[in-house]
């Protein structure tokens, strides 16, 4: 559909910009949970085959729109090669290593001193 060009002061911020299309997959996950296609009772999410079969038996025209919308959201969340490159180059920059070290230190102190 196009591309986005951005310029950031700190290279680590480009990682967040490159990761933004992946947020759509979170939206898809929430939609599938709402439609009871995925259940999260245990440690790992499980796909409900019964719910999918039930929906296929009563498939209608509005369901076709839902399938089209799901496919569009899945396609929109696909990271491009420049996104992947920007994500990792931002994380492994000086500002990225400082951010990862600060987050790691914060997690360490919270776990050990609270």
JOHUUR-V548400 format. One line per field, one symbol per residue. phi: phi as a letter, one per 40 degrees, with the letter a starting at -180 (. if undefined). psi: psi as a letter, one per 20 degrees, with the letter a starting at -180 (. if undefined). burial: # if it has 24 or more other ideal C-beta (glycine too) atoms within 12 Angstrom, else .. Layout:
phi->???
psi->???
burial->???
//
This chain:
phi->.iabbabbcbcccccccccdcccccccccccccccgcbbbcbcbcbcccccccccccbcbcccccccccdccccccccccccccccccccccccccccccccccccccccccbb
psi->iarppqpqgphhhhghghighihhhhggghghhhjkhpqlhbhqqqpnhghggghhhkprghhggggggghghghhjpqrghggghghhhhkrghghgghgggggggghghij.
burial->..........##.##.##..##.....#...#....#................................#..#.........#..##..##....#..................
//
